Amino acid sequence: MTLSSVSDIDASQPKHLADKYAIAGIGETAYLRGSNRTTRSMATEAISKAMADAGMKASDVDGMLSYSSGDSTFSPFIAGDLGIRLNFYMDVFGGGSSTEALIGIAIGVIEAGMCKTVAIFRSMNGFSQVRIGGTGARSAVPVKGDEMHSRAYGWQAAGQMFAPTFMRHMYDYGTTPEQVAMVKVTHSQHAARNPKAYYKTPVTVDDVLSSRFIVKPLHLLDCCVETDNANCLIITRAERARDHADRPQALIRSVVGRACKPRIDMHYQHGPISTVAGHYAKEILWPNAGLGPEDVDVTGAYDAFTFTSMLQLEDYGFCKKGEGGDYVSNGTIRLGGKRPNNTAGGHLCEGYTHGINMVIENVRQLRGEVDDTCPIGPDGKRIHTHDYSDSGTCRAVKDVNVTANLGWAMPGTGSAMVMVKG
């Protein structure tokens, strides 16, 4: 089933938690290549900013979740630094699909009465210390387990592991490098309007295709930037969020965490290889939301690579299977287009955070608090011009009511979330 409108939704699915929870606070550090800080220091800054944004103090937060790949600091240490006493905490292993999955867990533990408010953070020195590409100290780790198979084929870095899926999509559907390069081009145009983006200079299709190959079909500019940063989300009941901050809230309409293909270790053994986990996740996401892709105003599709955004947008039903190349290159995902994607620049340009910064951006879009370079009015609020021309500075999307975040870990695993303005 491809869900394309509200009429396709199975109304019998449970929706009892829809809009009951909100992302009450958001916080982030600068996106740098060389923070000269510990992950502990950056995490305390991001969580402090998120609490301030939510209008909360340390005593208002009693739960904490984090995720890492052995490159962060544990929750109870961070909580102690901030004067937070925890009733619940958990630190999980994982990267790109973790944000939305942990939001679902936060809702669950609050529903269970284990705590009232949960701070979710990701803190990483992804450039200066542990690089996801597998270089540096990580490259010297002994080969073991399933790696005995994958390393023999040269699959160590993410780009190497995902490349067969990307190549197969090009073979199956005639997707071209020029089409997919438009993801980078579009996100770079968005990042040019984002004061905190690491890469702010717009690029062209020729720039992408003339950059050196990393692993076919990925050029250097098809790959995300590696950065040092920390980010935080604060999750609580919607009424509690409103008690602390009087403004539009980003309400959580639906969430799906780490849905996967029948196999994820060798997902290509259960075809088709060009289909990703969003094909399965959408069967949870849209029925529980009571909405479909056509109802979404803004997307945040994980862009560790240009191809990952395209594949997710396709398999979550924003276009028909095989039409992803056209969808990302025909203007739909640009500011001013039908459904802008990664309006802060995403991982390709803003900074690499394993997905959490794309949720932060969609929260800002729903609130009408996008931190672009539009002028500030007498009341201290930005006057968004909605000028998306080449000379425009605005990245606030007009009349945003529904957003979707599509989190990626690998072709075989994904998470997602729908938020609405409330």
C-alpha positions as CSV (number, residue, x, y, z in Angstrom):
1,M,0.0,0.0,0.0
2,T,1.2,3.5,-0.9
3,L,-0.4,6.1,1.3
4,S,-0.9,9.3,-0.5
5,S,-3.9,11.0,1.2
6,V,-6.1,10.9,4.3
7,S,-8.6,8.8,2.4
8,D,-6.1,5.9,2.3
9,I,-5.7,5.7,6.1
10,D,-7.1,2.8,8.1
11,A,-9.1,4.7,10.8
12,S,-9.3,1.6,13.0
13,Q,-5.6,2.0,14.0
14,P,-4.9,3.3,17.5
15,K,-4.4,7.0,17.8
16,H,-4.9,7.5,21.6
17,L,-1.5,9.2,22.1
18,A,-1.8,11.5,19.1
19,D,-1.0,15.2,20.1
20,K,-0.8,14.2,23.8
21,Y,3.0,14.8,23.9
22,A,5.1,17.7,22.7
23,I,8.7,18.6,22.1
24,A,8.8,21.4,24.7
25,G,12.4,22.5,24.4
26,I,15.3,22.4,21.9
27,G,18.9,23.2,22.4
28,E,22.2,22.9,20.4
29,T,25.8,23.9,20.4
30,A,27.7,25.4,17.5
31,Y,28.5,23.0,14.6
32,L,32.3,22.9,14.4
33,R,35.1,20.9,13.1
34,G,37.3,21.0,16.2
35,S,35.2,21.8,19.3
36,N,38.2,21.6,21.7
37,R,35.6,20.4,24.2
38,T,34.4,17.2,25.8
39,T,31.2,15.6,24.9
40,R,30.2,16.1,28.6
41,S,30.7,19.8,28.3
42,M,28.8,20.1,25.0
43,A,25.9,18.0,26.3
44,T,25.4,20.2,29.4
45,E,25.3,23.2,27.2
46,A,22.7,21.7,24.8
47,I,20.5,20.5,27.6
48,S,20.7,23.8,29.5
49,K,19.6,25.6,26.4
50,A,16.8,23.2,25.8
51,M,15.5,23.6,29.4
52,A,15.7,27.4,29.0
53,D,13.8,27.1,25.7
54,A,11.1,25.0,27.4
55,G,10.9,27.5,30.3
56,M,12.0,24.7,32.7
57,K,14.5,24.4,35.5
58,A,16.5,21.3,36.6
59,S,13.8,20.2,39.0
60,D,11.3,20.0,36.1
61,V,13.3,17.3,34.3
62,D,13.5,13.8,35.8
63,G,14.2,11.6,32.8
64,M,17.1,11.4,30.4
65,L,17.9,9.4,27.2
66,S,21.0,9.5,25.0
67,Y,22.4,7.6,22.1
68,S,26.0,7.2,20.9
69,S,28.4,4.8,19.2
70,G,30.7,4.7,22.2
71,D,31.6,8.4,21.6
72,S,29.6,10.3,24.3
73,T,29.0,10.7,28.0
74,F,26.5,8.8,30.1
75,S,23.2,10.5,31.1
76,P,23.6,10.3,34.9
77,F,26.9,12.1,34.7
78,I,25.4,14.9,32.6
79,A,22.4,15.1,34.9
80,G,24.6,15.5,38.0
81,D,26.4,18.3,36.3
82,L,23.1,20.1,35.8
83,G,21.6,19.4,39.2
84,I,19.0,17.0,37.7
85,R,17.9,14.0,39.8
86,L,16.7,11.3,37.5
87,N,13.8,8.9,38.0
88,F,14.6,7.2,34.7
89,Y,17.6,7.1,32.4
90,M,19.0,5.0,29.6
91,D,21.9,5.3,27.2
92,V,21.5,3.3,24.0
93,F,23.9,2.3,21.3
94,G,22.9,3.6,17.9
95,G,23.1,6.5,15.4
96,G,20.8,7.7,12.7
97,S,17.5,6.0,13.6
98,S,17.8,6.8,17.3
99,T,16.1,10.2,17.6
100,E,12.6,9.2,16.7
101,A,12.9,5.9,18.4
102,L,13.9,7.5,21.7
103,I,11.1,10.0,21.4
104,G,8.7,7.0,21.3
105,I,10.5,5.5,24.4
106,A,10.2,8.8,26.2
107,I,6.5,8.9,25.6
108,G,6.2,5.3,26.8
109,V,8.1,5.8,30.1
110,I,6.1,8.9,30.9
111,E,2.8,7.0,30.1
112,A,4.1,4.3,32.5
113,G,4.4,6.9,35.3
114,M,8.2,6.4,35.5
115,C,9.0,10.1,35.1
116,K,7.3,13.3,33.9
117,T,9.8,15.0,31.5
118,V,12.6,13.5,29.5
119,A,15.7,15.2,28.0
120,I,17.0,13.4,24.9
121,F,20.6,14.3,23.8
122,R,23.2,13.4,21.3
123,S,26.8,14.7,22.0
124,M,29.6,13.8,19.6
125,N,33.0,15.0,18.4
126,G,32.3,13.5,15.0
127,F,35.2,15.3,13.4
128,S,37.9,15.7,16.0
129,Q,37.6,12.4,17.8
130,V,35.4,9.4,16.5
131,R,34.8,9.8,12.8
132,I,31.9,7.8,11.4
133,G,33.9,7.2,8.2
134,G,36.0,4.6,10.0
135,T,39.3,6.5,9.8
136,G,41.6,7.1,12.8
137,A,41.6,4.9,15.8
138,R,38.4,3.1,14.7
139,S,40.2,1.7,11.6
140,A,42.6,-0.3,13.9
141,V,39.8,-2.2,15.8
142,P,40.1,-6.0,15.3
143,V,37.7,-7.5,12.8
144,K,35.2,-9.8,14.4
145,G,31.7,-11.2,14.1
146,D,29.7,-10.2,11.0
147,E,32.6,-7.9,10.0
148,M,34.4,-11.1,9.0
149,H,32.1,-11.1,6.0
150,S,31.6,-7.4,5.3
151,R,35.2,-6.2,5.6
152,A,36.2,-8.8,3.0
153,Y,34.1,-6.9,0.5
154,G,35.5,-3.5,1.5
155,W,32.4,-2.5,3.5
156,Q,33.7,-0.5,6.5
157,A,32.5,3.1,6.1
158,A,28.7,3.8,5.7
159,G,29.2,4.9,2.1
160,Q,30.8,1.6,1.2
161,M,28.0,-0.3,2.9
162,F,25.1,1.6,1.3
163,A,26.6,2.0,-2.2
164,P,25.1,-1.2,-3.6
165,T,21.6,0.0,-2.7
166,F,22.2,3.3,-4.4
167,M,23.6,1.6,-7.5
168,R,20.7,-0.8,-7.7
169,H,18.2,2.0,-7.6
170,M,20.0,3.7,-10.5
171,Y,19.9,0.4,-12.4
172,D,16.3,-0.5,-11.6
173,Y,14.7,2.9,-12.3
174,G,17.2,4.9,-14.4
175,T,17.9,7.4,-11.6
176,T,20.7,9.7,-12.6
177,P,23.6,11.3,-10.7
178,E,22.4,14.7,-11.9
179,Q,18.9,14.1,-10.3
180,V,20.3,13.0,-6.9
181,A,22.9,15.8,-6.9
182,M,20.0,18.2,-6.6
183,V,19.5,17.1,-3.0
184,K,22.9,18.6,-2.2
185,V,22.2,21.6,-4.3
186,T,18.9,22.2,-2.6
187,H,20.1,21.7,0.9
188,S,23.1,24.0,0.3
189,Q,20.6,26.8,-0.8
190,H,18.8,26.3,2.4
191,A,22.0,26.3,4.5
192,A,22.9,29.7,2.9
193,R,20.0,31.2,4.9
194,N,21.1,29.5,8.1
195,P,23.6,31.5,10.2
196,K,24.7,28.4,12.2
197,A,25.3,26.0,9.2
198,Y,28.9,24.8,8.8
199,Y,28.7,25.0,5.0
200,K,26.9,28.1,3.9
201,T,28.0,28.4,0.2
202,P,25.5,27.1,-2.4
203,V,26.8,24.5,-4.9
204,T,25.7,23.4,-8.3
205,V,25.1,20.1,-9.9
206,D,28.4,20.4,-11.7
207,D,30.1,21.1,-8.4
208,V,28.8,17.8,-7.0
209,L,29.6,15.7,-10.0
210,S,33.0,17.1,-10.5
211,S,34.0,16.4,-6.8
212,R,36.1,13.3,-6.4
213,F,34.5,9.9,-6.0
214,I,34.5,8.4,-2.5
215,V,32.8,5.1,-3.6
216,K,30.7,4.8,-6.7
217,P,28.1,6.4,-7.1
218,L,29.0,8.8,-4.2
219,H,31.0,11.9,-4.9
220,L,32.6,13.9,-2.1
221,L,29.7,16.4,-2.2
222,D,27.1,13.6,-2.1
223,C,28.4,12.9,1.5
224,C,27.6,14.7,4.7
225,V,29.9,17.0,6.7
226,E,31.5,15.6,9.8
227,T,31.2,18.0,12.8
228,D,31.5,18.3,16.6
229,N,28.3,19.2,18.3
230,A,25.6,18.4,20.9
231,N,21.8,18.7,20.6
232,C,18.9,18.1,22.9
233,L,15.1,17.7,22.8
234,I,12.8,17.8,25.9
235,I,9.7,15.6,25.7
236,T,6.7,16.0,28.0
237,R,2.9,16.0,28.0
238,A,1.5,18.8,25.9
239,E,-0.4,20.4,28.7
240,R,2.8,20.5,30.8
241,A,4.7,22.0,27.9
242,R,2.0,24.8,27.6
243,D,2.2,25.4,31.4
244,H,5.9,26.3,31.0
245,A,5.9,28.2,27.7
246,D,3.0,30.1,26.1
247,R,3.6,29.6,22.4
248,P,2.6,27.2,19.6
249,Q,3.8,23.7,20.5
250,A,5.3,21.0,18.3
251,L,2.9,18.1,19.1
252,I,3.8,14.6,18.4
253,R,1.1,13.1,16.2
254,S,2.8,9.7,15.4
255,V,6.1,8.0,15.8
256,V,7.8,4.8,14.6
257,G,11.1,3.6,16.0
258,R,13.6,1.3,14.3
259,A,11.3,-0.5,12.0
260,C,13.3,-2.9,9.8
261,K,13.4,-5.1,6.8
262,P,13.2,-8.9,7.4
263,R,17.0,-8.9,7.6
264,I,19.3,-5.9,8.5
265,D,22.6,-7.7,8.7
266,M,22.4,-8.7,5.1
267,H,19.3,-6.9,4.0
268,Y,20.1,-7.5,0.3
269,Q,19.2,-11.2,0.9
270,H,15.6,-10.1,1.3
271,G,15.0,-8.0,-1.8
272,P,14.5,-5.7,-3.4
273,I,17.8,-4.1,-2.4
274,S,16.7,-0.7,-3.6
275,T,13.8,-0.7,-1.1
276,V,14.5,0.7,2.4
277,A,12.9,0.3,5.8
278,G,10.6,3.2,5.2
279,H,8.5,0.8,3.1
280,Y,7.5,-1.0,6.3
281,A,7.7,2.0,8.7
282,K,5.0,3.9,6.8
283,E,2.5,1.2,7.7
284,I,2.8,2.4,11.3
285,L,3.5,6.1,10.8
286,W,0.6,7.2,8.6
287,P,-2.3,5.1,10.1
288,N,-1.3,6.3,13.6
289,A,-1.1,9.9,12.4
290,G,-4.4,9.8,10.6
291,L,-2.6,11.6,7.9
292,G,-0.8,10.8,4.7
293,P,2.2,12.2,2.8
294,E,0.1,14.7,0.9
295,D,-0.8,16.4,4.2
296,V,2.8,17.1,5.1
297,D,4.2,20.7,4.6
298,V,7.9,20.1,5.5
299,T,10.1,17.0,5.6
300,G,13.3,16.3,7.4
301,A,14.7,13.3,5.5
302,Y,18.0,12.0,6.8
303,D,20.8,13.0,4.4
304,A,24.0,11.3,5.5
305,F,24.2,11.0,1.7
306,T,22.1,12.6,-1.1
307,F,20.7,9.1,-1.9
308,T,19.4,8.5,1.6
309,S,17.0,11.4,1.4
310,M,15.7,10.4,-2.0
311,L,15.2,6.7,-1.0
312,Q,13.3,7.6,2.2
313,L,11.0,10.2,0.5
314,E,10.2,7.6,-2.0
315,D,9.5,4.6,0.3
316,Y,7.5,6.7,2.8
317,G,5.1,7.4,-0.1
318,F,5.9,11.0,-1.0
319,C,6.2,9.8,-4.6
320,K,5.8,6.5,-6.4
321,K,8.6,3.9,-6.2
322,G,11.2,4.7,-8.8
323,E,10.2,8.4,-9.1
324,G,12.4,9.6,-6.3
325,G,15.0,11.0,-8.7
326,D,12.4,13.3,-10.3
327,Y,10.9,14.2,-6.9
328,V,14.1,15.5,-5.5
329,S,15.1,17.3,-8.7
330,N,11.9,19.0,-9.9
331,G,11.7,21.7,-7.3
332,T,9.4,20.0,-4.8
333,I,11.9,19.9,-2.0
334,R,13.2,23.5,-2.4
335,L,12.1,26.4,-0.3
336,G,9.1,27.7,-2.2
337,G,8.4,24.3,-3.5
338,K,5.5,22.0,-2.6
339,R,7.3,20.3,0.3
340,P,10.7,21.7,1.3
341,N,13.1,19.2,2.8
342,N,15.9,19.8,5.4
343,T,15.3,23.6,5.5
344,A,18.4,24.2,7.7
345,G,20.7,22.4,5.3
346,G,20.6,19.0,7.0
347,H,23.6,16.8,7.4
348,L,25.0,17.7,4.0
349,C,25.5,21.3,5.0
350,E,24.4,22.3,8.6
351,G,26.2,19.6,10.6
352,Y,26.2,15.9,11.3
353,T,24.2,15.0,14.4
354,H,22.7,11.5,13.7
355,G,19.4,13.1,12.9
356,I,18.5,15.2,15.9
357,N,19.1,18.6,14.3
358,M,16.5,17.8,11.6
359,V,13.9,17.4,14.4
360,I,15.0,20.7,15.9
361,E,14.6,22.4,12.6
362,N,11.0,21.1,12.2
363,V,10.1,22.2,15.7
364,R,11.2,25.7,14.8
365,Q,9.2,25.6,11.6
366,L,6.1,24.6,13.4
367,R,6.6,27.3,16.1
368,G,7.3,30.0,13.5
369,E,10.7,30.6,15.2
370,V,13.2,29.8,12.4
371,D,16.5,31.4,13.1
372,D,17.3,32.7,9.6
373,T,18.6,36.2,8.7
374,C,15.3,37.9,8.1
375,P,15.0,41.3,9.9
376,I,13.9,41.5,13.5
377,G,10.8,43.6,14.3
378,P,10.1,46.0,17.1
379,D,8.7,43.2,19.2
380,G,12.0,41.3,19.0
381,K,10.5,38.6,16.7
382,R,11.8,38.0,13.1
383,I,9.7,39.3,10.3
384,H,9.8,36.4,7.8
385,T,9.6,37.6,4.2
386,H,9.1,34.2,2.6
387,D,11.4,35.4,-0.1
388,Y,13.0,32.3,-1.5
389,S,14.7,33.9,-4.5
390,D,18.4,33.6,-5.0
391,S,18.9,36.9,-3.1
392,G,16.4,36.0,-0.4
393,T,17.4,35.3,3.2
394,C,14.2,33.6,4.6
395,R,14.0,29.9,5.2
396,A,10.8,30.0,7.2
397,V,8.1,28.0,5.3
398,K,4.8,29.8,5.1
399,D,1.8,28.2,6.9
400,V,3.5,25.1,8.3
401,N,1.0,22.8,10.1
402,V,2.4,19.3,9.6
403,T,6.0,18.1,9.4
404,A,7.6,14.6,9.0
405,N,11.0,13.4,10.1
406,L,12.5,10.4,8.5
407,G,15.4,8.9,10.4
408,W,17.9,6.5,8.8
409,A,20.4,4.0,10.3
410,M,21.0,1.9,7.2
411,P,18.9,0.7,4.2
412,G,17.4,-2.0,6.5
413,T,16.4,0.1,9.5
414,G,14.6,3.4,9.9
415,S,12.5,5.6,12.3
416,A,10.1,8.4,11.6
417,M,7.8,10.9,13.3
418,V,4.9,13.2,12.3
419,M,4.5,16.5,14.3
420,V,1.7,19.1,14.1
421,K,1.3,22.6,15.3
422,G,-0.7,22.9,18.4
